[in-house]
Amino acid sequence: MTKKYSSFAAIDKDLEILKLQKRIDERKLNLSFNQTVDAFTPTTILQKAISNSDSLLYGFGIVRKIVVPLLINKFFKKK
């Protein structure tokens, strides 16, 4: 389907719209990539594993969100 333009201004307008759509799509892709990378960090994986299991910390969500990252950071800093 080809579009017929009657002026250069209409062409410029459509080009600007396409340019902005491209920038939006690039930013969405970048955000999605960063969220995917964050989802596979050791801290996130361990937090999800603990939150999905019946652990001793069940019911202590705030404690779990604070203690687990501290323990993980302490563990990785020792190496």
Biopython code that builds the backbone (N, CA, C, O; Angstrom):
import numpy as np
from Bio.PDB.StructureBuilder import StructureBuilder

atoms = [
    (1, "MET", "N", (0.850, -1.166, 0.000)),
    (1, "MET", "CA", (0.000, 0.000, 0.000)),
    (1, "MET", "C", (0.897, 1.230, 0.000)),
    (1, "MET", "O", (1.615, 1.487, 0.966)),
    (2, "THR", "N", (0.850, 1.977, -1.074)),
    (2, "THR", "CA", (1.669, 3.173, -1.176)),
    (2, "THR", "C", (0.828, 4.398, -0.873)),
    (2, "THR", "O", (-0.347, 4.482, -1.229)),
    (3, "LYS", "N", (1.456, 5.323, -0.220)),
    (3, "LYS", "CA", (0.769, 6.539, 0.153)),
    (3, "LYS", "C", (1.185, 7.639, -0.818)),
    (3, "LYS", "O", (2.364, 7.776, -1.142)),
    (4, "LYS", "N", (0.234, 8.401, -1.267)),
    (4, "LYS", "CA", (0.525, 9.501, -2.183)),
    (4, "LYS", "C", (0.540, 10.803, -1.400)),
    (4, "LYS", "O", (-0.397, 11.129, -0.671)),
    (5, "TYR", "N", (1.607, 11.520, -1.569)),
    (5, "TYR", "CA", (1.781, 12.792, -0.868)),
    (5, "TYR", "C", (1.494, 13.947, -1.817)),
    (5, "TYR", "O", (1.771, 13.880, -3.015)),
    (6, "SER", "N", (0.939, 14.995, -1.256)),
    (6, "SER", "CA", (0.620, 16.175, -2.071)),
    (6, "SER", "C", (1.607, 17.314, -1.836)),
    (6, "SER", "O", (1.622, 18.297, -2.578)),
    (7, "SER", "N", (2.447, 17.171, -0.775)),
    (7, "SER", "CA", (3.418, 18.231, -0.507)),
    (7, "SER", "C", (4.622, 17.655, 0.237)),
    (7, "SER", "O", (4.562, 16.576, 0.827)),
    (8, "PHE", "N", (5.709, 18.411, 0.188)),
    (8, "PHE", "CA", (6.898, 18.002, 0.926)),
    (8, "PHE", "C", (6.683, 18.119, 2.435)),
    (8, "PHE", "O", (7.310, 17.398, 3.210)),
    (9, "ALA", "N", (5.821, 19.002, 2.842)),
    (9, "ALA", "CA", (5.520, 19.158, 4.263)),
    (9, "ALA", "C", (4.875, 17.887, 4.816)),
    (9, "ALA", "O", (5.183, 17.483, 5.937)),
    (10, "ALA", "N", (4.006, 17.265, 4.066)),
    (10, "ALA", "CA", (3.365, 16.016, 4.493)),
    (10, "ALA", "C", (4.399, 14.895, 4.593)),
    (10, "ALA", "O", (4.345, 14.063, 5.498)),
    (11, "ILE", "N", (5.341, 14.889, 3.646)),
    (11, "ILE", "CA", (6.419, 13.892, 3.684)),
    (11, "ILE", "C", (7.271, 14.110, 4.929)),
    (11, "ILE", "O", (7.584, 13.162, 5.650)),
    (12, "ASP", "N", (7.643, 15.361, 5.176)),
    (12, "ASP", "CA", (8.467, 15.688, 6.340)),
    (12, "ASP", "C", (7.759, 15.304, 7.643)),
    (12, "ASP", "O", (8.386, 14.800, 8.575)),
    (13, "LYS", "N", (6.468, 15.543, 7.694)),
    (13, "LYS", "CA", (5.692, 15.203, 8.883)),
    (13, "LYS", "C", (5.725, 13.698, 9.136)),
    (13, "LYS", "O", (5.970, 13.260, 10.260)),
    (14, "ASP", "N", (5.479, 12.908, 8.093)),
    (14, "ASP", "CA", (5.499, 11.455, 8.240)),
    (14, "ASP", "C", (6.898, 10.945, 8.599)),
    (14, "ASP", "O", (7.031, 10.009, 9.386)),
    (15, "LEU", "N", (7.926, 11.547, 8.033)),
    (15, "LEU", "CA", (9.290, 11.156, 8.359)),
    (15, "LEU", "C", (9.612, 11.449, 9.832)),
    (15, "LEU", "O", (10.272, 10.658, 10.506)),
    (16, "GLU", "N", (9.139, 12.582, 10.305)),
    (16, "GLU", "CA", (9.355, 12.933, 11.711)),
    (16, "GLU", "C", (8.629, 11.953, 12.634)),
    (16, "GLU", "O", (9.173, 11.541, 13.658)),
    (17, "ILE", "N", (7.416, 11.587, 12.274)),
    (17, "ILE", "CA", (6.653, 10.607, 13.052)),
    (17, "ILE", "C", (7.386, 9.265, 13.077)),
    (17, "ILE", "O", (7.501, 8.639, 14.131)),
    (18, "LEU", "N", (7.879, 8.827, 11.924)),
    (18, "LEU", "CA", (8.611, 7.563, 11.849)),
    (18, "LEU", "C", (9.899, 7.618, 12.673)),
    (18, "LEU", "O", (10.272, 6.642, 13.325)),
    (19, "LYS", "N", (10.561, 8.748, 12.634)),
    (19, "LYS", "CA", (11.789, 8.927, 13.407)),
    (19, "LYS", "C", (11.500, 8.816, 14.903)),
    (19, "LYS", "O", (12.243, 8.163, 15.635)),
    (20, "LEU", "N", (10.421, 9.454, 15.354)),
    (20, "LEU", "CA", (10.054, 9.390, 16.766)),
    (20, "LEU", "C", (9.623, 7.978, 17.175)),
    (20, "LEU", "O", (9.951, 7.518, 18.268)),
    (21, "GLN", "N", (8.894, 7.302, 16.303)),
    (21, "GLN", "CA", (8.492, 5.924, 16.584)),
    (21, "GLN", "C", (9.715, 5.017, 16.713)),
    (21, "GLN", "O", (9.753, 4.130, 17.565)),
    (22, "LYS", "N", (10.701, 5.247, 15.870)),
    (22, "LYS", "CA", (11.933, 4.466, 15.928)),
    (22, "LYS", "C", (12.644, 4.692, 17.261)),
    (22, "LYS", "O", (13.112, 3.736, 17.879)),
    (23, "ARG", "N", (12.729, 5.944, 17.709)),
    (23, "ARG", "CA", (13.381, 6.251, 18.989)),
    (23, "ARG", "C", (12.641, 5.608, 20.158)),
    (23, "ARG", "O", (13.261, 5.083, 21.084)),
    (24, "ILE", "N", (11.314, 5.653, 20.107)),
    (24, "ILE", "CA", (10.509, 5.023, 21.161)),
    (24, "ILE", "C", (10.761, 3.521, 21.188)),
    (24, "ILE", "O", (10.953, 2.943, 22.257)),
    (25, "ASP", "N", (10.762, 2.891, 20.025)),
    (25, "ASP", "CA", (10.997, 1.448, 19.946)),
    (25, "ASP", "C", (12.387, 1.079, 20.444)),
    (25, "ASP", "O", (12.554, 0.054, 21.104)),
    (26, "GLU", "N", (13.394, 1.907, 20.134)),
    (26, "GLU", "CA", (14.754, 1.643, 20.605)),
    (26, "GLU", "C", (14.821, 1.730, 22.131)),
    (26, "GLU", "O", (15.477, 0.910, 22.774)),
    (27, "ARG", "N", (14.150, 2.712, 22.698)),
    (27, "ARG", "CA", (14.153, 2.862, 24.157)),
    (27, "ARG", "C", (13.403, 1.723, 24.834)),
    (27, "ARG", "O", (13.828, 1.244, 25.886)),
    (28, "LYS", "N", (12.292, 1.281, 24.245)),
    (28, "LYS", "CA", (11.552, 0.142, 24.799)),
    (28, "LYS", "C", (12.420, -1.117, 24.766)),
    (28, "LYS", "O", (12.435, -1.894, 25.721)),
    (29, "LEU", "N", (13.138, -1.311, 23.663)),
    (29, "LEU", "CA", (14.010, -2.473, 23.534)),
    (29, "LEU", "C", (15.125, -2.418, 24.574)),
    (29, "LEU", "O", (15.443, -3.427, 25.203)),
    (30, "ASN", "N", (15.713, -1.250, 24.753)),
    (30, "ASN", "CA", (16.768, -1.080, 25.738)),
    (30, "ASN", "C", (16.256, -1.345, 27.152)),
    (30, "ASN", "O", (16.922, -2.018, 27.939)),
    (31, "LEU", "N", (15.083, -0.821, 27.473)),
    (31, "LEU", "CA", (14.484, -1.044, 28.787)),
    (31, "LEU", "C", (14.198, -2.528, 29.002)),
    (31, "LEU", "O", (14.475, -3.068, 30.072)),
    (32, "SER", "N", (13.654, -3.171, 28.006)),
    (32, "SER", "CA", (13.347, -4.598, 28.105)),
    (32, "SER", "C", (14.625, -5.405, 28.320)),
    (32, "SER", "O", (14.647, -6.332, 29.130)),
    (33, "PHE", "N", (15.680, -5.058, 27.600)),
    (33, "PHE", "CA", (16.969, -5.748, 27.758)),
    (33, "PHE", "C", (17.492, -5.567, 29.176)),
    (33, "PHE", "O", (17.927, -6.533, 29.803)),
    (34, "ASN", "N", (17.456, -4.343, 29.687)),
    (34, "ASN", "CA", (17.948, -4.076, 31.042)),
    (34, "ASN", "C", (17.133, -4.812, 32.096)),
    (34, "ASN", "O", (17.691, -5.307, 33.076)),
    (35, "GLN", "N", (15.825, -4.890, 31.908)),
    (35, "GLN", "CA", (14.981, -5.629, 32.851)),
    (35, "GLN", "C", (15.305, -7.118, 32.810)),
    (35, "GLN", "O", (15.289, -7.788, 33.843)),
    (36, "THR", "N", (15.596, -7.631, 31.635)),
    (36, "THR", "CA", (15.961, -9.040, 31.498)),
    (36, "THR", "C", (17.286, -9.318, 32.182)),
    (36, "THR", "O", (17.426, -10.321, 32.883)),
    (37, "VAL", "N", (18.258, -8.441, 31.987)),
    (37, "VAL", "CA", (19.561, -8.605, 32.634)),
    (37, "VAL", "C", (19.402, -8.552, 34.148)),
    (37, "VAL", "O", (19.993, -9.362, 34.863)),
    (38, "ASP", "N", (18.606, -7.603, 34.643)),
    (38, "ASP", "CA", (18.384, -7.482, 36.084)),
    (38, "ASP", "C", (17.691, -8.705, 36.664)),
    (38, "ASP", "O", (17.922, -9.072, 37.816)),
    (39, "ALA", "N", (16.847, -9.329, 35.868)),
    (39, "ALA", "CA", (16.109, -10.500, 36.352)),
    (39, "ALA", "C", (17.022, -11.701, 36.564)),
    (39, "ALA", "O", (16.653, -12.634, 37.277)),
    (40, "PHE", "N", (18.209, -11.693, 35.956)),
    (40, "PHE", "CA", (19.108, -12.833, 36.060)),
    (40, "PHE", "C", (20.349, -12.557, 36.891)),
    (40, "PHE", "O", (21.353, -13.254, 36.743)),
    (41, "THR", "N", (20.303, -11.562, 37.756)),
    (41, "THR", "CA", (21.406, -11.336, 38.677)),
    (41, "THR", "C", (21.282, -12.333, 39.820)),
    (41, "THR", "O", (20.176, -12.772, 40.137)),
    (42, "PRO", "N", (22.394, -12.696, 40.442)),
    (42, "PRO", "CA", (22.323, -13.660, 41.547)),
    (42, "PRO", "C", (21.385, -13.206, 42.666)),
    (42, "PRO", "O", (20.663, -14.020, 43.242)),
    (43, "THR", "N", (21.396, -11.926, 42.970)),
    (43, "THR", "CA", (20.540, -11.402, 44.032)),
    (43, "THR", "C", (19.073, -11.606, 43.698)),
    (43, "THR", "O", (18.302, -12.073, 44.536)),
    (44, "THR", "N", (18.686, -11.264, 42.490)),
    (44, "THR", "CA", (17.292, -11.380, 42.076)),
    (44, "THR", "C", (16.846, -12.832, 42.033)),
    (44, "THR", "O", (15.742, -13.167, 42.464)),
    (45, "ILE", "N", (17.696, -13.677, 41.519)),
    (45, "ILE", "CA", (17.354, -15.104, 41.432)),
    (45, "ILE", "C", (17.149, -15.679, 42.828)),
    (45, "ILE", "O", (16.189, -16.412, 43.062)),
    (46, "LEU", "N", (18.042, -15.352, 43.751)),
    (46, "LEU", "CA", (17.912, -15.863, 45.107)),
    (46, "LEU", "C", (16.677, -15.303, 45.802)),
    (46, "LEU", "O", (15.979, -16.032, 46.507)),
    (47, "GLN", "N", (16.405, -14.026, 45.610)),
    (47, "GLN", "CA", (15.215, -13.428, 46.215)),
    (47, "GLN", "C", (13.945, -14.081, 45.694)),
    (47, "GLN", "O", (13.019, -14.344, 46.461)),
    (48, "LYS", "N", (13.897, -14.342, 44.397)),
    (48, "LYS", "CA", (12.719, -14.990, 43.824)),
    (48, "LYS", "C", (12.583, -16.424, 44.311)),
    (48, "LYS", "O", (11.476, -16.902, 44.557)),
    (49, "ALA", "N", (13.713, -17.106, 44.449)),
    (49, "ALA", "CA", (13.662, -18.477, 44.939)),
    (49, "ALA", "C", (13.141, -18.515, 46.371)),
    (49, "ALA", "O", (12.342, -19.382, 46.725)),
    (50, "ILE", "N", (13.589, -17.584, 47.179)),
    (50, "ILE", "CA", (13.141, -17.546, 48.572)),
    (50, "ILE", "C", (11.670, -17.143, 48.646)),
    (50, "ILE", "O", (10.903, -17.718, 49.419)),
    (51, "SER", "N", (11.281, -16.161, 47.848)),
    (51, "SER", "CA", (9.890, -15.704, 47.915)),
    (51, "SER", "C", (8.916, -16.745, 47.377)),
    (51, "SER", "O", (7.742, -16.742, 47.748)),
    (52, "ASN", "N", (9.384, -17.631, 46.512)),
    (52, "ASN", "CA", (8.500, -18.648, 45.950)),
    (52, "ASN", "C", (8.448, -19.932, 46.778)),
    (52, "ASN", "O", (7.635, -20.816, 46.508)),
    (53, "SER", "N", (9.298, -20.031, 47.765)),
    (53, "SER", "CA", (9.308, -21.252, 48.563)),
    (53, "SER", "C", (8.757, -20.974, 49.955)),
    (53, "SER", "O", (8.646, -19.823, 50.377)),
    (54, "ASP", "N", (8.420, -22.032, 50.649)),
    (54, "ASP", "CA", (7.983, -21.903, 52.044)),
    (54, "ASP", "C", (9.234, -21.929, 52.913)),
    (54, "ASP", "O", (9.682, -22.989, 53.349)),
    (55, "SER", "N", (9.784, -20.759, 53.156)),
    (55, "SER", "CA", (11.018, -20.679, 53.934)),
    (55, "SER", "C", (10.726, -20.221, 55.351)),
    (55, "SER", "O", (9.582, -19.942, 55.710)),
    (56, "LEU", "N", (11.769, -20.151, 56.138)),
    (56, "LEU", "CA", (11.632, -19.683, 57.511)),
    (56, "LEU", "C", (11.227, -18.223, 57.564)),
    (56, "LEU", "O", (10.668, -17.763, 58.560)),
    (57, "LEU", "N", (11.507, -17.502, 56.505)),
    (57, "LEU", "CA", (11.186, -16.079, 56.470)),
    (57, "LEU", "C", (9.790, -15.813, 55.926)),
    (57, "LEU", "O", (9.448, -14.666, 55.638)),
    (58, "TYR", "N", (8.987, -16.850, 55.782)),
    (58, "TYR", "CA", (7.652, -16.678, 55.233)),
    (58, "TYR", "C", (6.855, -15.722, 56.117)),
    (58, "TYR", "O", (6.782, -15.895, 57.334)),
    (59, "GLY", "N", (6.272, -14.729, 55.493)),
    (59, "GLY", "CA", (5.486, -13.761, 56.234)),
    (59, "GLY", "C", (6.273, -12.541, 56.667)),
    (59, "GLY", "O", (5.688, -11.561, 57.129)),
    (60, "PHE", "N", (7.573, -12.582, 56.529)),
    (60, "PHE", "CA", (8.412, -11.453, 56.891)),
    (60, "PHE", "C", (8.998, -10.836, 55.632)),
    (60, "PHE", "O", (10.216, -10.812, 55.462)),
    (61, "GLY", "N", (8.144, -10.339, 54.753)),
    (61, "GLY", "CA", (8.559, -9.819, 53.450)),
    (61, "GLY", "C", (9.570, -8.693, 53.541)),
    (61, "GLY", "O", (10.540, -8.675, 52.784)),
    (62, "ILE", "N", (9.362, -7.753, 54.452)),
    (62, "ILE", "CA", (10.280, -6.622, 54.573)),
    (62, "ILE", "C", (11.639, -7.098, 55.067)),
    (62, "ILE", "O", (12.675, -6.664, 54.565)),
    (63, "VAL", "N", (11.631, -7.982, 56.038)),
    (63, "VAL", "CA", (12.887, -8.521, 56.556)),
    (63, "VAL", "C", (13.627, -9.254, 55.444)),
    (63, "VAL", "O", (14.836, -9.096, 55.279)),
    (64, "ARG", "N", (12.891, -10.052, 54.691)),
    (64, "ARG", "CA", (13.495, -10.825, 53.606)),
    (64, "ARG", "C", (14.108, -9.900, 52.561)),
    (64, "ARG", "O", (15.190, -10.181, 52.047)),
    (65, "LYS", "N", (13.434, -8.812, 52.244)),
    (65, "LYS", "CA", (13.938, -7.893, 51.229)),
    (65, "LYS", "C", (15.173, -7.143, 51.695)),
    (65, "LYS", "O", (15.957, -6.671, 50.871)),
    (66, "ILE", "N", (15.356, -7.027, 52.999)),
    (66, "ILE", "CA", (16.522, -6.329, 53.528)),
    (66, "ILE", "C", (17.655, -7.305, 53.838)),
    (66, "ILE", "O", (18.808, -7.047, 53.491)),
    (67, "VAL", "N", (17.337, -8.413, 54.483)),
    (67, "VAL", "CA", (18.361, -9.342, 54.951)),
    (67, "VAL", "C", (19.017, -10.091, 53.802)),
    (67, "VAL", "O", (20.242, -10.210, 53.769)),
    (68, "VAL", "N", (18.249, -10.588, 52.882)),
    (68, "VAL", "CA", (18.802, -11.398, 51.791)),
    (68, "VAL", "C", (19.827, -10.611, 50.973)),
    (68, "VAL", "O", (20.922, -11.127, 50.747)),
    (69, "PRO", "N", (19.534, -9.395, 50.519)),
    (69, "PRO", "CA", (20.566, -8.668, 49.781)),
    (69, "PRO", "C", (21.818, -8.387, 50.610)),
    (69, "PRO", "O", (22.927, -8.415, 50.078)),
    (70, "LEU", "N", (21.654, -8.116, 51.907)),
    (70, "LEU", "CA", (22.822, -7.883, 52.759)),
    (70, "LEU", "C", (23.686, -9.136, 52.856)),
    (70, "LEU", "O", (24.912, -9.059, 52.772)),
    (71, "LEU", "N", (23.050, -10.278, 53.033)),
    (71, "LEU", "CA", (23.797, -11.531, 53.105)),
    (71, "LEU", "C", (24.507, -11.842, 51.786)),
    (71, "LEU", "O", (25.654, -12.287, 51.776)),
    (72, "ILE", "N", (23.823, -11.606, 50.703)),
    (72, "ILE", "CA", (24.421, -11.872, 49.390)),
    (72, "ILE", "C", (25.601, -10.940, 49.155)),
    (72, "ILE", "O", (26.660, -11.379, 48.706)),
    (73, "ASN", "N", (25.427, -9.657, 49.455)),
    (73, "ASN", "CA", (26.533, -8.717, 49.282)),
    (73, "ASN", "C", (27.714, -9.064, 50.158)),
    (73, "ASN", "O", (28.858, -8.957, 49.718)),
    (74, "LYS", "N", (27.466, -9.477, 51.385)),
    (74, "LYS", "CA", (28.539, -9.876, 52.286)),
    (74, "LYS", "C", (29.269, -11.101, 51.746)),
    (74, "LYS", "O", (30.496, -11.183, 51.813)),
    (75, "PHE", "N", (28.501, -12.054, 51.210)),
    (75, "PHE", "CA", (29.087, -13.263, 50.655)),
    (75, "PHE", "C", (29.991, -12.939, 49.468)),
    (75, "PHE", "O", (31.098, -13.471, 49.381)),
    (76, "PHE", "N", (29.545, -12.080, 48.556)),
    (76, "PHE", "CA", (30.316, -11.768, 47.369)),
    (76, "PHE", "C", (31.493, -10.850, 47.665)),
    (76, "PHE", "O", (32.472, -10.859, 46.919)),
    (77, "LYS", "N", (31.429, -10.063, 48.724)),
    (77, "LYS", "CA", (32.543, -9.185, 49.078)),
    (77, "LYS", "C", (33.699, -9.967, 49.696)),
    (77, "LYS", "O", (34.843, -9.516, 49.637)),
    (78, "LYS", "N", (33.424, -11.131, 50.288)),
    (78, "LYS", "CA", (34.482, -11.932, 50.892)),
    (78, "LYS", "C", (35.406, -12.516, 49.841)),
    (78, "LYS", "O", (36.571, -12.784, 50.135)),
    (79, "LYS", "N", (34.927, -12.721, 48.638)),
    (79, "LYS", "CA", (35.732, -13.364, 47.597)),
    (79, "LYS", "C", (36.653, -12.400, 46.920)),
    (79, "LYS", "O", (37.397, -12.787, 46.019)),
]
sb = StructureBuilder()
sb.init_structure("model")
sb.init_model(0)
sb.init_chain("A")
sb.init_seg("    ")
for serial, (resi, resn, name, xyz) in enumerate(atoms, 1):
    if name == "N":
        sb.init_residue(resn, " ", resi, " ")
    sb.init_atom(name, np.array(xyz, "f"), 0.0, 1.0, " ", f" {name:<3s}", serial, name[0])
structure = sb.get_structure()
